[in-house]
Amino acid sequence: MRAAARPADERHRSRVWHWRGVRLPRAAVLLEIGLIVLALTTFLELGRLYTAAPIVVVDEAGLAMARGLRSAPLDTIMPRLSQFGSEALWFVWLPVTVALIGLRRMPSAAALVVAALAVHFWNDALKAIYQRTRPTELEGVLGVQAFSFPSGHAMAAGAVYGMLALVAWRELRGWVRWAAVGVCIAVALCVAFSRVYLGVHYPTDVLAGLLAGALWADIVALAWRAAARKQSS
C-alpha cells in the first residue's frame, strides 16, 4: 500500500538541519550553493584573465591539439555536431517541451522554454561586455556574435542540456534517469569541443560558455522548483 504523503511542513523540515535553534540547509543544498559559487567565480576569473600569459598558453595549446586531431571523418562530423548547440537545439528541446505539456508537467516545460530561449540574450550581453576577438574571423558574422567570449554554442548547450538533465533527474527513474543525464552531459561537452576543433573558439571560451549556460539553467531551476512545490502543495 502506498504511503501517505508527508505534510508540507514536514517535507520542508527534512530539507534543513537544526543546530541550537538555528536552521541550516541540508548537505545537498550546501553542495548546490558551493557549485554555483565555484562556477561563477571560475567564469569571472576566465573573463578577467583571458589575456594573461598562462591562459594564452593554455588556449594556444588547446587549439594546436585540436588541429592535430584533424581528419576527414571529423571534418564532416564536427560541423554537424556543432549544430546541436544552435539550430538543431530546436529539434531537441521543443519535442521534450511538448511531451512535458502533454504529461501536465507545466513547471518543467516552462523552465525548459525559458532556459532555451533566454540564453541567447544573455550570451549576447556577455559577448558585448568582454568583446574578445575570435581565433579565426568568421566571414559574414557581424555584431556581438563576431566576439568570442563566451562561446554561444557552448553556452546554449550548457543551458539547454543542463536543463534537460535536471528535468530527466526529476521526471525519470532508475537507469533511464542516469542514461539521460549522461547523454545530456556528453552532448554538451561534444558541442563545446567541436567549437575548438573548428578553430572558431579558444578552449577558455567554451569552458566559460558551459559554465555560464549551466549557471543560467540552475537559476531557472530554482524558480522551477519553487513553482513545482507550490503546485504540489
Residue pairs with C-beta under 8 A, 6 or more apart in sequence:
6 14
8 233
14 26
15 25
15 26
15 29
16 23
16 24
16 25
16 26
17 23
17 24
17 25
17 26
18 24
25 33
32 218
36 215
36 218
39 211
39 214
39 215
40 211
40 215
42 207
42 211
43 150
43 208
43 211
43 212
43 215
46 55
46 149
46 204
46 207
46 208
46 211
47 129
47 130
47 149
47 150
47 208
49 55
50 56
50 59
50 130
50 132
50 149
50 202
50 204
55 204
58 203
58 204
59 135
59 202
59 203
59 204
62 196
62 202
62 203
63 135
63 196
63 199
63 202
63 203
66 193
66 196
66 197
66 199
67 199
69 197
70 197
74 197
78 194
78 197
78 198
79 194
79 198
81 190
81 191
81 194
82 153
82 191
82 194
82 195
82 198
84 92
84 157
84 187
84 190
84 191
85 152
85 153
85 154
85 156
85 157
85 191
85 192
85 194
85 195
86 152
86 153
86 156
89 116
89 156
89 157
89 160
92 160
92 161
92 164
93 112
93 113
93 116
93 160
93 163
93 164
96 112
96 164
96 167
97 109
97 112
97 113
100 106
100 108
100 109
100 112
100 167
100 171
101 109
103 171
105 171
106 231
107 224
107 225
107 227
107 228
107 231
108 167
108 170
108 171
108 224
108 228
110 224
110 227
111 163
111 166
111 167
111 220
111 221
111 223
111 224
112 160
112 163
112 164
112 167
114 220
115 159
115 160
115 162
115 163
115 216
115 217
115 220
116 156
116 159
116 160
116 163
118 216
118 220
119 155
119 156
119 159
119 160
119 213
119 216
120 152
120 156
122 155
122 212
122 216
123 150
123 152
123 155
123 156
123 209
123 212
124 144
124 145
126 149
126 150
126 155
126 212
127 144
127 145
127 147
127 148
127 149
127 150
127 152
128 144
128 147
130 147
130 149
130 150
131 147
132 147
132 148
132 149
132 202
132 205
133 147
133 148
134 146
134 147
134 148
134 200
134 201
135 148
135 199
135 200
135 201
135 202
136 199
136 200
137 146
138 145
138 146
138 200
145 152
148 200
148 201
148 202
148 205
149 202
149 204
149 205
149 208
150 205
150 206
150 208
150 209
150 211
150 212
151 192
151 195
151 201
151 205
151 206
151 208
151 209
152 209
153 191
153 192
153 194
153 195
153 201
153 206
153 209
154 188
154 191
154 192
154 195
154 201
154 205
154 206
154 207
154 208
154 209
154 210
154 213
155 208
155 209
155 210
155 212
155 213
155 216
156 209
156 213
157 187
157 188
157 191
157 192
157 209
157 210
157 213
158 188
158 192
158 209
158 210
158 211
158 212
158 213
158 214
158 216
158 217
159 213
159 214
159 216
159 217
160 213
160 217
161 184
161 185
161 187
161 188
162 184
162 188
162 213
162 214
162 217
162 218
163 217
163 220
163 221
164 180
164 184
165 180
165 181
165 184
165 185
166 217
166 221
166 224
168 177
168 180
168 181
168 184
169 177
169 181
170 228
172 180
188 210
188 213
189 210
192 206
192 207
192 209
192 210
193 206
195 201
195 205
195 206
196 202
196 203
196 206
201 209
